[in-house]
Amino acid sequence: MSFRKRNVGLPGSASPGESPQLRSKEPVHLPGVRPSPIDGRLTTSTGTASFDSLLAGHSGLPLGCSILIEESGTTDYAGALMRFYAAEGLVQNHHVHVVGMPEHWGRELPGIVGDSEKKDKSAESTEKMKIAWRYENMGQFGANTNARERPQTVVGTGSETAPTSFCHTFDLTKRLVHPASSKIDFLQLSLSPSQSPFVPVLKQLHASISNSAPNTVHRIVIPSMLSPALYPPQCSQPQYVLQFLHSLRALFAEYPSRVIAMMSLPLSLYPRSSGLVRWIELLNDGVFELAPFPHSADADATIPRGPAGTAEEPPQGLLQVHRIPILHDRGSGTSTSENDWTFTLSRRKFTIKPFNLPPLEGDTEAQQASTSEQKTKKADVEF
């Protein structure tokens, strides 16, 4: 018969609904990561703000997901997205792993746009705007930054005075100065015909992720996957490339909050009608296709004009959404596949907009409606 008091717990015992592992585990704060506005899962930026807005309403790429960007033709718009993605990871102090590319690819990453250039640009835009006279004594318009656009503070660094942006702006004409704490690896493929070319890549990825700190986010970059200029001939065999993608999915399942991946595939060499490409699409959470427009010699003569008379850059191609990262059967995200999108690559950003056809030359009613709409928008700005 036991005479121990009933109201005294045993030393080291956990509460009924809490395990000792969960009780002793402290939350790990990841740099460059914020919760999704839809379901609160952790997301990070792809380095392109307009591309983040397409990812099922999460405003970023959820951790543990992969994106496939397909491109037809001889252009390299997908390569620009890859560079923005890798540069964003280095700026956010993520560990970047580049597969199949030489080291000089990392020295060609675009440089970040400084805060002084952003302030000058915002000052010029505010000078052009006209406001009502009753608001003139309330200070300069736009002095208080909207909370949605304020830079976020780095959580877990011990001080809240070091703000950082979730998505940076990069300039393709500049070169990124790698931070002192940046980590970037270039994983080379095996040239042995007796084994899979992706075996050393998977070994290095698994060793690097398992031996890293718990607050390290790993970005996997695979530009121009299966391109004959970069990959050995045996890489395109389904037993090798599909096994590699299955192994990546196993890494995502083992480390769901620390690994993301982005890869590109040339459709001119591997069309979507082939079974191999369809399997590659099924093994990725998001699939996007870039279809560039044919180059026109007189494109500069037909540049459209905005409401204020400023020149707008014409779209350079169509962006088709084949799959977005909706992460469970209840639909954690909003679908954007019903809209047609266009993309424009400028010196500083990759812009994605809805696709709208301009009115025909003979359709005078549509032209008058578009001009009247532009006038009303201009009148609303000028009060």
C-alpha positions in Angstrom: 0.0 0.0 0.0 1.4 3.4 -1.0 1.3 6.4 1.4 2.6 8.9 -1.2 0.5 12.1 -1.3 -1.7 12.3 -4.3 -1.3 16.0 -5.0 2.6 15.9 -5.3 3.9 15.3 -8.8 6.9 13.2 -9.5 10.1 15.2 -10.4 10.6 15.7 -14.1 7.0 14.6 -15.0 5.3 16.5 -17.8 1.7 17.8 -17.8 -0.9 15.4 -19.2 -1.2 17.1 -22.6 2.5 18.0 -23.1 5.4 15.8 -24.0 8.9 16.5 -22.4 10.3 17.2 -25.9 7.7 19.9 -26.7 8.1 21.4 -23.2 11.8 21.8 -23.4 12.0 22.9 -27.0 12.3 26.6 -27.6 11.0 28.4 -30.7 13.6 28.8 -33.4 13.6 32.1 -35.2 14.6 32.0 -38.9 16.1 35.0 -40.7 14.2 36.3 -43.7 11.1 34.3 -42.8 7.6 35.5 -41.9 4.2 33.8 -41.4 1.8 33.5 -44.3 -1.3 35.8 -44.1 -3.5 32.8 -45.0 -2.7 30.0 -42.6 0.4 31.2 -40.7 2.9 28.8 -42.2 6.5 30.1 -42.6 7.3 31.7 -45.9 10.3 33.4 -47.5 10.7 35.6 -50.5 11.8 34.5 -54.0 13.6 37.8 -54.6 10.8 39.0 -56.9 7.8 40.8 -55.2 5.4 40.3 -58.1 6.3 36.6 -58.2 5.7 36.3 -54.5 2.1 37.5 -54.9 1.3 34.7 -57.3 2.1 31.9 -54.8 -1.5 31.1 -53.7 -1.8 34.2 -51.6 1.0 33.3 -49.2 3.0 36.4 -50.3 6.1 34.3 -50.5 7.3 30.7 -51.0 6.3 28.4 -48.1 9.2 26.5 -46.6 9.4 22.9 -47.7 8.2 23.6 -51.2 9.8 23.6 -54.6 9.1 25.6 -57.8 9.7 24.7 -61.4 10.0 27.4 -64.0 9.7 26.3 -67.6 10.8 28.5 -70.5 10.4 28.1 -74.2 12.7 29.6 -76.8 16.3 30.8 -76.6 15.8 33.5 -74.0 17.0 33.4 -70.4 14.2 35.1 -68.4 14.1 32.2 -66.0 17.8 32.7 -65.4 17.1 36.2 -64.1 14.5 34.8 -61.6 17.1 32.2 -60.5 19.7 35.0 -59.9 17.1 37.1 -57.9 16.3 34.0 -55.9 19.9 33.2 -55.0 20.8 36.9 -54.3 17.8 37.2 -51.9 19.1 34.1 -50.0 22.6 35.6 -49.6 21.2 38.9 -48.4 18.9 37.1 -45.9 21.8 35.0 -44.6 20.5 31.8 -46.0 22.7 28.9 -47.1 22.5 28.8 -50.9 23.3 25.5 -52.8 23.8 25.9 -56.6 23.6 22.6 -58.6 25.5 22.1 -61.8 26.8 25.7 -62.3 30.4 26.9 -62.1 31.6 29.3 -59.4 31.6 32.3 -61.6 27.8 32.1 -61.7 27.8 33.3 -58.1 29.9 36.3 -59.0 27.3 37.4 -61.6 24.4 37.8 -59.1 22.7 41.2 -59.3 23.5 43.9 -56.8 21.0 45.2 -54.3 19.6 48.7 -54.7 20.6 51.0 -51.8 18.3 52.8 -49.6 19.5 56.2 -50.8 18.3 55.4 -54.4 14.9 54.4 -53.0 14.6 57.6 -51.1 15.6 59.7 -54.1 13.0 57.9 -56.2 10.3 58.3 -53.6 11.1 62.0 -53.2 10.8 62.6 -57.0 7.4 60.8 -57.0 6.1 62.9 -54.1 7.1 66.1 -55.7 5.0 65.3 -58.8 1.9 64.5 -56.8 -0.7 67.2 -56.1 -2.6 67.2 -52.8 -5.4 69.3 -51.5 -4.5 72.6 -49.8 -6.0 71.6 -46.5 -3.4 68.8 -46.1 -0.4 70.9 -46.8 0.2 71.8 -43.1 0.1 68.2 -42.1 3.6 67.4 -43.2 5.0 65.9 -46.4 2.7 63.4 -48.0 4.1 59.9 -47.6 6.4 60.7 -44.7 4.8 58.0 -42.6 5.5 54.7 -44.2 2.6 52.2 -44.4 2.9 49.4 -41.9 2.6 46.9 -44.8 5.7 48.4 -46.4 7.8 48.9 -43.3 11.0 46.8 -43.0 10.7 44.0 -40.6 13.0 43.5 -37.7 15.2 40.5 -37.4 13.7 38.3 -34.8 16.1 36.3 -32.6 19.1 38.6 -32.9 18.6 40.2 -29.5 17.9 43.7 -30.7 15.0 45.2 -32.6 17.0 48.1 -34.1 18.4 46.1 -37.1 15.5 46.2 -39.7 15.6 44.1 -42.8 13.3 43.9 -45.8 11.4 40.7 -46.6 12.0 41.2 -50.4 14.8 43.3 -51.7 15.2 45.1 -55.0 18.1 44.1 -57.2 19.8 45.8 -60.2 21.0 43.5 -63.0 23.7 46.0 -64.1 25.4 45.8 -60.7 27.1 42.9 -59.0 26.3 41.7 -55.5 28.9 42.1 -52.8 28.6 38.9 -50.8 28.2 39.5 -47.1 31.0 38.2 -44.8 28.6 35.6 -43.3 27.2 34.4 -46.7 27.3 30.7 -47.5 27.1 29.5 -51.1 28.1 26.1 -52.3 28.5 24.9 -55.9 27.6 21.2 -56.2 29.0 19.5 -59.2 27.6 16.4 -60.9 29.4 13.1 -61.2 30.8 12.2 -64.6 31.0 8.5 -63.9 28.7 6.6 -66.3 28.3 3.7 -63.9 26.3 5.7 -61.3 23.8 8.4 -61.1 25.3 11.9 -61.7 23.2 13.3 -58.8 24.6 11.0 -56.1 27.4 13.4 -54.9 24.9 16.3 -55.0 22.5 14.5 -52.7 25.2 13.5 -50.3 26.5 17.0 -49.9 23.0 18.4 -49.5 22.1 15.9 -46.8 25.4 16.4 -44.9 25.2 20.2 -45.1 21.6 20.4 -43.9 22.0 17.8 -41.1 25.2 19.5 -39.8 23.9 23.1 -39.9 22.3 25.1 -37.1 18.6 24.8 -36.5 18.0 28.4 -37.6 19.6 28.0 -41.0 17.4 28.1 -44.1 18.8 26.3 -47.1 18.0 27.4 -50.7 18.6 25.0 -53.5 19.1 26.6 -57.0 19.0 24.4 -60.1 19.3 26.6 -63.2 18.8 25.1 -66.7 18.2 21.6 -65.4 19.1 18.8 -67.9 20.7 21.3 -70.3 23.3 19.5 -72.5 25.7 22.4 -72.1 25.8 21.8 -68.3 24.7 18.2 -67.6 26.2 14.9 -68.7 24.1 12.9 -71.3 23.0 10.3 -68.8 21.3 12.9 -66.6 18.2 12.9 -68.8 17.5 9.3 -68.1 14.3 9.0 -66.0 15.8 6.6 -63.5 18.3 9.2 -62.5 16.5 12.5 -62.6 13.3 11.2 -61.1 15.2 9.5 -58.3 17.0 12.8 -57.7 13.6 14.7 -57.4 12.2 12.0 -55.1 15.2 12.4 -52.9 14.6 16.1 -52.7 11.1 15.5 -51.6 12.5 13.2 -48.9 14.7 16.2 -47.7 11.6 18.4 -47.6 9.8 15.9 -45.5 12.7 15.5 -43.1 13.3 19.2 -42.8 10.0 20.9 -43.6 10.8 24.3 -42.2 14.4 24.7 -43.4 14.6 23.8 -47.1 13.2 25.4 -50.3 14.1 24.9 -54.0 13.7 26.6 -57.3 14.7 25.0 -60.7 14.3 25.9 -64.3 13.8 23.7 -67.4 14.2 24.5 -71.1 11.1 23.5 -72.9 12.7 23.7 -76.3 14.7 20.6 -75.4 12.2 18.9 -73.2 8.6 19.7 -74.2 5.7 19.3 -71.8 4.1 16.6 -74.0 6.8 14.1 -72.9 6.2 11.8 -70.0 9.5 12.8 -68.3 8.5 16.5 -68.0 5.1 15.6 -66.7 6.6 13.5 -63.9 9.0 16.4 -63.1 6.0 18.7 -62.8 4.2 16.3 -60.5 7.3 16.3 -58.2 7.2 20.1 -57.7 4.7 22.2 -55.7 4.6 25.1 -58.2 4.9 25.0 -62.0 5.1 28.2 -64.1 5.8 28.6 -67.8 7.4 31.6 -69.5 6.4 32.1 -73.1 8.4 35.1 -74.5 6.9 37.1 -77.4 8.7 37.1 -80.7 11.1 40.1 -80.9 9.8 43.0 -83.0 12.1 45.5 -84.6 9.6 48.3 -84.3 8.7 47.6 -80.7 10.1 50.8 -79.5 7.9 52.8 -81.8 4.7 51.3 -80.3 5.5 51.8 -76.6 2.2 52.3 -74.7 1.7 55.4 -72.6 0.4 55.6 -69.1 -2.2 57.9 -67.6 0.4 60.7 -66.9 2.0 60.4 -70.3 4.9 58.3 -69.0 6.3 55.5 -71.1 5.4 52.0 -70.0 7.5 49.1 -70.8 5.7 46.6 -73.1 5.2 43.0 -71.9 7.9 40.6 -73.0 6.0 37.4 -72.8 3.1 35.4 -71.2 3.3 33.7 -67.8 1.1 30.6 -67.5 0.4 29.1 -64.1 0.1 25.4 -64.2 0.3 24.7 -60.5 0.6 26.7 -57.3 1.6 25.5 -53.8 -1.8 24.7 -52.3 -0.5 22.7 -49.4 -3.4 20.4 -48.3 -6.7 19.1 -49.4 -8.7 22.0 -47.8 -7.0 24.5 -50.2 -4.6 26.5 -48.2 -4.3 29.3 -50.7 -6.1 31.2 -53.5 -6.0 30.0 -57.1 -4.7 32.5 -59.7 -4.9 30.2 -62.7 -8.0 31.8 -64.1 -6.1 34.9 -65.1 -3.7 35.5 -67.9 -0.4 37.1 -66.9 2.4 38.9 -68.7 6.0 39.5 -67.5 8.4 42.3 -68.1 12.1 42.1 -67.2 13.7 45.6 -66.6 17.0 46.6 -65.3 15.9 46.4 -61.7 12.9 44.1 -61.4 10.8 41.3 -62.9 7.2 42.5 -63.1 4.2 40.3 -63.5 0.9 41.9 -64.5 -2.5 40.7 -65.7 -2.8 40.4 -69.5 -5.1 43.0 -71.1 -5.3 43.5 -74.9 -5.2 47.1 -76.1 -8.2 48.3 -78.1 -8.1 47.8 -81.9 -7.3 50.7 -84.2 -10.8 50.7 -85.8 -12.7 50.4 -82.6 -13.3 54.0 -81.8 -15.7 53.3 -78.9 -13.1 51.2 -77.0 -10.4 53.9 -77.6 -12.7 56.6 -76.3 -13.6 54.5 -73.2 -9.9 53.9 -72.4 -9.0 57.6 -72.8 -11.9 58.7 -70.6 -10.9 56.1 -67.9 -7.4 57.5 -67.9 -8.7 61.1 -67.5 -10.9 60.1 -64.6 -7.9 58.4 -62.9 -5.9 61.5 -63.4 -8.7 63.7 -62.0 -8.9 61.6 -58.9 -5.2 62.1 -58.2 -5.4 65.8 -58.8 -8.6 66.2 -56.7 
